[in-house]
Amino acid sequence: MTQKNKTLLLPTSILVGALLRNVLQPITFIAPYLIFLMLFITYCKITLTDIKITKLHFLFLGIQILGGIALYCVIAPFNEIVAQGAMICVFIPTATAAGVISGMLGGNIAFIAIYTLISSLSVAIIAPIFFSFIMQGTTSISFWIMLLHICEKVIPLLVMPFIIACSLFKFAPTLYYKIREKQYLSFYLWLLTLMIVTSSTFHFMMTQDKINYNTEILLVVIALVICIIQYKVGQFIGKHYGYKVSGALALGHKNTILGIWMAQTCLYPLASIAPASYVLWQNFMNSYKLWKYNRKKV
């Protein structure tokens, strides 16, 4: 399949998810399983010997984690839902597809793949604690019970795919390399998951008791601003380390499917509009970069 067709499939999946929200709503429970498979296939690209962590990885991780928390603390006193939506757009890890796009733009695929792993595992550890803290005042459930509940949902989803991939490499290398050669499957899993989580987001938006258009518009706009800033900051910092293209994608191209699921599962569901709209903005950014890169080559 050509890159042009792949690019067209992304907005198509979002459109189908929005239009068929009532049809797809009953199967939204499979979304975490699809995310699990998508991460597992991606992790099969990386072996422990490939992992070479650089200073830039830690710098980006600090921006991702601390930046997301700081953004929440700044916005929360004015609007809790917008604060959660903005935080998710920064806090969530790099998308599995970022490495593929980096390769198309002449970037360093290994750098992206390693950062995807590092950022995903870091979020798996930090997210349950942080989410439990910010949601503590919204329910009568204790902090520790909520922490356990979120850990049960987040940690297995992000950590277990890596453990299984490493186990296959050690004990079943033949199967490991067969899966490693099927990386294209993660793209189609991504499309299916995107369709399902989009349907869930639109279903929630259309069925909520009180529609707050101002909040929804703010979430869409702030996702656009954050998207542009993250791409630019990643590009600016990465340029000084020789990773201009990969830096932009590492910081800007987010695992929005995971972000939507986390917002709907662990936070206020309405906050998922921010990562849902971030899907559109980052695909516009990537499409523009690909067009500009191909035009320059010609």
N, C-alpha and C positions, 0 to 999 in steps of 0.2 A: 504494500500500500504506500502511495506517495505521501510526502510530508504535507502537501496541500490538502489531500483527502483527510489525513489525520487531524489537521487543524480545523477542518470543517466539522468533523465528528464531535468535537468538544462542545461548541455551542448547540449543536443538534441534540446532544444528550441532555443538556440543560433544558432545552425547549420541550423535548419529549417528557422529561420528568415533571415539568410544570403543567403540561396539558393532560397528562395521564396520572395526576396526583392521586385521584380516587381509586384508580385501578392498581397502582403500585403501593399504596399505603399499607395493605395487608402483608406485604413481604419486606417491609423496612427492617424487620428483625434480622435479616441476613446481612445487613451492611457491615457489622463488625467482623463477620466471618470473611467477607470479601476483602476488607482492609487487611486482615490477618494474612490471607493468601498473597495479596499484593506485596506486602512487606517481606514475606518469606521468599518469594521469587526474587525480589530485589537483593535481599541479604545473601542469596546464593551467588551473587556476583563478587562478594567480598570474602576473603579468607583472612584468618588472623595474621598471616604473614604480610598481607597487603596493607594492614592498618599502620599508617605512619602519620601520627598526629603532629601538626605544626602549630606555631604560635598563632597563626591566623585562625585556625579552628577554634581555639580558646577565645580569641577576640570576638569572633562572630557569635559564639555560644553565649558570651556575656551580654552582647547586644540583644540577642534573642530572648534570653531568660529575664535578665534584669530590666531590659527595655520594656518588655511586656508587663512586668510587675509595676514598674514606675509609671507607665501610661495609665494603668488601672487606678493607681493611687491618686493621680492628678485629676482624672475625669469622674471617678466614683462619687465625690461629694456633690456633683451637679446632676449626674444621670447614671444610675447603677447599670442599667441594661446596655447603654452605649459604651460604658467603661469596660464591661465584660466583652462586648463585641470587638472593641478596639484592641483589648489585651490579647484575645485569641488570635487575631491577625498577625501579631508580632510573636507571640509565645509558642505557637505550634511549630513543629519541625519542618525541615525542607522536604519537598515532595520527591517521591521516588522517580518521577519523570524529569527532574531537573538535570540529572546526569545525561540523559538522552539529548535534551535540548542543548546542553553545554557542548556536547560533541558536535552537534550540527552547526554550532556557532564558532567552532574551533577552540573551545575551552578545554579545561583539564577534567576529564571524567572521573579519574581516581579521587581527586580532591573533593568533588561533589559527593561521590558515593560514601566516602569516609565521613564527611560532615553530616550526611543524611542519617547515618548510623548513630553518630555521637549525639546529634540533636534529638533524635527519637528516643534514645535510651535516657537522656537527661530529662526530657519531658515526662517520661514514664515514672521517674523518681520524684520529681518536683511537683508535677501537676496535682496528684492526690492531696498533698499537704496544702498547697496554695488554694486550690478549689474548695477544700473543706473549710479553710479559714474564711474565705470571702462569702461562703454560703451559710455560715454558722448562724447568722442572725435571721435567716429567712425561714427557719424550721425549728421545731422543738427537739429534733434529733441531736444528740451530743456530738461534739467535734470528733471523738474517736470512732464512733459508729459510722459517721459520715465518711471519715478518712478510710475506714475499712471498706465501705461500700464503693467508694471511688477507686480504691486500689484494686478491688476485684474486677472492675471494668477496664481500667486503663493499663495496668502493668502487664497482665497476660497478653493483651492485644499488641503491645509494643515490644516486649522482651522475649516472649516465647518464640516468635518467628526466628529471631536471631539464634536462640539456643538450639532450636531444631535444625537450622541451617548448618551450624557448627557441628552438631552431632552427625548429620549426614556426611559432611566432609570427612569426619574422622572414621565413621563406621560403615558408611555406604557411599564411597566416592563415585562409583559408577552412576548411581541414581542422582547424586549431587550434580555431576557434570551434565547429565541429561536435562535437569531442571535449569541449570545455568545457561544452557543453549536456548531455552524457551523464554527469554526475557520479554519478547513481544506480547506474551500472555498478560503481563502486568498492565499493559496499555488498555487491553479490552476489559480487564477487571476494573480498571480505573473508570472507564466509560460507564460500565454497568452500575458501579457504586455511585458515581456522580449522578446518574439518572435517579437512583433510588433516594439518595439523601436530598436531592433537589425537590423531589416529589414530597418528601416529608416536611421540608421547610415551607413550601408553598401551601401544603395542606394545613399546617399550623397557622400560617398567616391568614388564610381564608376562613378558618373556623374559630379563631379566638373571639372571646366575648366582646372585647373592646379593642377596636383597631386604633392604634396610635400612629398615624401617618407621619407625624413629625419625628418620632423616634426612628421609624423605619427609614425615612429619608436620610436622617443623620447617620445611621449605620452604613448605608450605601455610600454616602459621601466620604465618611471617615475611612472606609475601606479603600477607596480610591486614593486618598491622600497618603495613607500608610503604605500602600502598594508602591507608589511612585518614590516615596522617601526610601523605602527599603532597597529597591533596585539601585537607586542613585548612591546610597551610602555603601552598599556592598560593592558597587563598581568602583567608587572612589578609593575605598580602603584596599580592595583587592588589587587595584592597579599598582599600588606601592609594593606589593609582594609578588607581582607577576601573574596575578590571577584576576584580571579585569573582568573577563566574561564569567568565569566560574564564581567570582565573588558576588556579582550581581544576582546570579541565580541562587546561590547558596542562601543569601539573606532574603531575596525577594520572592522566589518561587516556592510557595508554601503547600503543605499537605492539607489543603482546604477541606477535603473530604473528611479527614480525621478531625479537623477543627469544627466542622458542622456537627459531626456526631458527638464530640465532646461537649459542645455548647448545649445541644438538645438533651444530652444524658446527664450532665453534671452541673450545668448552670441554668440561667433563664433561657428557655427555648427561643425566645424572640431574638436573643443575641446572636443566634446562628445566621441571621440575615447578613451580618458583616462578613463572615468567611464565605457565605454563599455568593455574595456579590464580588468578593475578592477573586473568586474563580474566573469571573468575566474579565476583571481588570488585568490579572496576571496573564491571561491568554491573549488579551489585546497587546500587552507589552511584549510578550514572546513573539507574537505574529509580526509585530512591527520590527523587532530586532532581526528576525529571520529574513524578512523582506529587505531590510537595509543591508544585511550581510550578503545575501545572494546578489543584490544589485551591485554591491561593491566588487564582488568576485567577477561578475560579468563585465 
